[in-house]
Amino acid sequence: MTEDFAMNKAELEARIREELHQPFYVAKMDQARFTETEYQEIKAQLQADYEKYIEEFVNPQEN
């Protein structure tokens, strides 16, 4: 079973900007089309990277 492409790069960027509240997000990928599954994986990784950044660089005294 193959999954149909859900969105292009511009649509992916728009969803990330809205759902993760990142108004200046620009995808640095060569891929032009993304499935919903790929989008969810990208979103989860961005969320994890952001949380790690906050823990390590913004609030390092709490670690």
C-alpha positions as CSV (number, residue, x, y, z in Angstrom):
1,M,0.0,0.0,0.0
2,T,1.4,3.4,-0.9
3,E,0.4,6.7,0.7
4,D,-0.5,9.5,-1.6
5,F,1.4,12.8,-1.3
6,A,-0.4,15.1,1.1
7,M,1.3,18.4,0.6
8,N,4.1,20.3,-1.1
9,K,7.0,22.1,0.6
10,A,5.1,25.4,0.9
11,E,2.1,23.6,2.5
12,L,4.5,21.7,4.9
13,E,6.1,25.0,6.0
14,A,2.7,26.7,6.5
15,R,1.5,23.8,8.7
16,I,4.7,23.9,10.8
17,R,4.4,27.6,11.2
18,E,0.9,27.3,12.5
19,E,1.0,24.1,14.5
20,L,4.4,24.7,16.2
21,H,4.0,28.5,16.4
22,Q,7.2,29.0,14.3
23,P,6.3,32.0,12.1
24,F,9.7,32.1,10.3
25,Y,10.2,28.4,9.7
26,V,11.7,27.5,6.3
27,A,12.3,23.9,5.4
28,K,15.8,23.2,4.3
29,M,15.0,20.1,2.2
30,D,15.3,19.2,-1.4
31,Q,12.2,17.0,-1.2
32,A,9.2,18.6,-3.0
33,R,6.3,16.5,-1.8
34,F,5.5,15.0,1.6
35,T,3.1,12.4,2.8
36,E,1.1,12.9,6.0
37,T,3.4,10.3,7.7
38,E,6.5,12.2,6.6
39,Y,5.0,15.4,7.9
40,Q,4.3,13.9,11.3
41,E,7.8,12.6,11.5
42,I,9.3,16.0,10.6
43,K,7.0,17.8,13.1
44,A,7.9,15.4,15.9
45,Q,11.6,15.8,15.2
46,L,11.3,19.6,15.2
47,Q,9.4,19.5,18.5
48,A,12.1,17.3,20.1
49,D,14.9,19.5,18.8
50,Y,13.2,22.6,20.1
51,E,12.6,21.1,23.5
52,K,16.3,19.9,23.7
53,Y,17.4,23.4,22.7
54,I,15.3,25.0,25.5
55,E,16.7,22.5,28.1
56,E,20.3,22.9,27.1
57,F,20.7,26.5,26.1
58,V,17.8,28.6,27.4
59,N,17.5,27.0,30.9
60,P,20.8,25.2,31.5
61,Q,20.7,25.9,35.2
62,E,17.8,23.6,35.7
63,N,19.8,20.6,34.4
